[in-house]
Amino acid sequence: MFKEKEGSYSGIPKFAPRKKVGMLLLCAVSLAVFLWVLFVDKDAQELDPSISNRLFPPEAGQKDNSTNIESVERTNVGQSASTVQPLLLPSPPPPPRPVYFKGYTLPPGNPCEGFTLPPPPADKKRTGPRPCPVCYLPVEQAIALMPDAPSFSPGVSNLTYIHEENSGKPEFGGYPSLMQRNDSYDIRESMSVHCGFVKGIGPGHQTDFDIDDSDIHEMESCRGVVVASAIFGAFDLIRQPKNMSEHAKKTVCFHMFVDEQTEVFLRNSSELDGTMRIGLWRIVIVHNLPYDDPRRNGKVPKLLLHRLFPSARYSLWIDAKLELVVDPYQILERFLWRKNASFAISRHYKRFDVFVEAEANKVAGKFDNASIDFQVEFYKKEGLTPYSAAKLPITSDVPEGCVVVREHIPISNLFACLWFNEVDRFTPRDQISFAIVRDKIMSKTNWTVNMFLDCERRNFVVQGYHRDILEHWPPPPPPLPPLKLFILNPL
């Protein structure tokens, strides 16, 4: 055995000298060590890819894909991707909570804090409605108290409007079905309802209540307070607001909507020129009115100002027969902000019950009696009852609808849309449909309407007469000639 081993090495000296054998063995050992280090380093990198990254950091702008590659390789070998631990990144901060206006209280000692109405004057000759004192803050204080944030909208936070371009229905309001009507009273966080302007590009664009592009641009750019009125059929005269502050003159959007017939009358009377302004009012010409009845046409700007002025925060509607005599910021502060309300309207000075109001409309010939009866019977079947003390703190079911003060938030916009839909479906006598819409919304939310006294309304608007009445009045008598005084000379 020894000889065989020895024989196996005996040939080496024959081919190499004795000194070179050591060098050859040293090279072989060095090669083996090099290969061992190489393979061990490779295995270590496969087990911990971060090693190579620490040794050779990626260049600027280059991503570290080692974790992604590892995930792909694990998935490819048959391991479920759902078991791969995702790369843990810091979670984004939660969105800031919305900020809402929550009202305020006047400081102690403010004259309006404990203000109460004085008793009416004992004037037996005047028994009709009259104005009463209202405690307004000074204009500067009212402007300073304008909320920076909107009021909270209970029940609905996202309101959109139905568009029916290809429905084939000619109606301006779309005439929702009874099922759609009932669904619109199911208050939800996100809602889509009929609200006029169901066809065309948008409010005022080919909708049968068409407005010139320059006026639409001006209306869309109004982002604060709107004061609006309307004259259709040349039924009234333009009445200028009085006692307006300089701030209101610069910041409030005063818009008067008129039809083509009224435009002709204003131009013939030399009131309207190329500037399309009469005093503070910007005159907006409306073409292609959707209804034959001027009273029904007037409900479009009255109830749908949030659609005509989509960026405005507050609006004040006044009938054209009224003259505004108090600054809009003082009115908003008194009836909205101080009360933490988003919708305010005055009560009727005399009637509180819808059924009594309907009978009064029939007696006065305000609309077709059969249509009024049908509307009232429909509401009775839906649960409308005569007004009584059981409805308190609701103080009335009948508004004096010639003034509407409101904030443009989803819940008050929804109320205005649904109120308009009732006017569109039934009679244009909006006093009859007001209570049913209010009560249905109040049954689903804690929202309510600030119904202030009619005498308070008469404090900030002065009621005039329609144009036809003024024109039929006899002219005033000529002034009397001045009296001549004769001085007698004393005797």
Steps between C-alpha positions, in 0.01 A plus 500: 500500500777741589674423185191579297472840663853576463482389141221744437718796602817370365439656160490859626871549542541378154304786355587786738791594714468460878485877574216563261273241656437724805404797280254287307333378819481858636323621184249216522423582861460874418261419215289281727478774766402762238223280363373427853486872589322579174222246549454581870466871418242426233294290739519773762369758256210276405414460867529875575478727196556805719863402530572589141303819539706601799815427315383647171227752567275579201567815309294811561152465352531120472242292687579208726310214339642223715181450699285501185728249331482279806120516493487411130740209548298363791179527303657329199604198702136439589459690826174697525551870440254578779748362754775737394551771757452837324749777536397697807471868418389773738121546471388840368354737754119491528315773308417802712153498647265747328447826681144632538346819629330428834347837580590751766354698785518873528726630775340600830373853497429507127173688446367218280566227758187557707296681238125441515224632282303787649122470503331617180382858503140545598375647177141394441497664158776270371433132556693346209859377490776742587875491561647447845845584642790265419835514679766492230870516570694787342603417145868475588431248777268296278763481227764393751274218624455345154595132547822374346360145471163365382236372736464127556258331259313228693391192310650581161853608416513441123215623280491468120226574249332278244563573132262357239626624166370201303186430699269661246321688776448868420447602862752733659486310829500152348174412676628224728280197551327437832762235576779748431319759710475262794864400463607865512365520856712204609784713633845347444859620513525499120193586293405587143167680452301691242563872539400673179734550203471130411620551143760710326865552584438657839279756675434776249643305202219366277283414797186708417622757751778628278744771603777672305850360548632827642234493772563133575870570541423785737261283701743209525775731624287631789647332810349690790152646545225523237197729511258403225156589370303459178242679285316301232226640282597860589296447815705716736732799511869499587549597863847596614644368827564769760732538798759265349853516643794563271618147574169360383506709184842355416455137604131406472370377163172684428323322210158577358360236257263633233339355191507653151168676552633674811822585318303683232306692763821602681666618178194694392491672836871590461590312818720239330800575281797307363660453842214265598493661841237702678649637818637207702309242297665303222216429255503138376286430193336156503401343167269204429312499828388149594145585611213704368416627849730786612443401864634151435799641307579716799544188715808399299733773629317517833561136595793400278754773568750235611493363145530838331776613739688173567791667683302738721486437876187695595200642318218741574195480277251788499189533287513786252219683679732545800767763565801388702588757767747314730853385414512130396779421748287625787209285382718190470649558845162550663301215344763238408833531684369609838238224488743241360248435222547427130148592382280786621160619383229707666167365614178619348376793704152354543472134397688204648310205354539360147132412470398853595756639255362282221147625558623861502672441165177365355295794626752749357514317166874444526481178296258243365295373792490139382882491480530641853252241631689216331830613651359531852331160482826344379685645799228384742554143381873546569431596857474880499283615790365841600740712700467480877708553812607136475741606223696733727780612486388534136313829510322496163430287193452799270785731397485848357710390206601836356840489679733199529830518690723194477842347497596284205584166663373157389208469743355845428561450127313169523208672671488765226512234227219295651292810564544600135399149389172537689436836334580341165268201560206676664402869520748790507360606841816414692342580839291184461793266431751646749394306811485153344857528370631643827329236712622208286862618524472576871370146564832361369748759631542755778489784246238770531397838360524829687151646459523855630219747552340672204537836673879439508497443125316826451783668687757438224277507189236756409209366302389690192235449237505317171543712189145452374359637824730800496411581139127493575528737789371847417775759469558712806314831505695806390665692780307787646615849402700678769300709738531870461535698815357846514634735765258773589645835583397613840278799508 
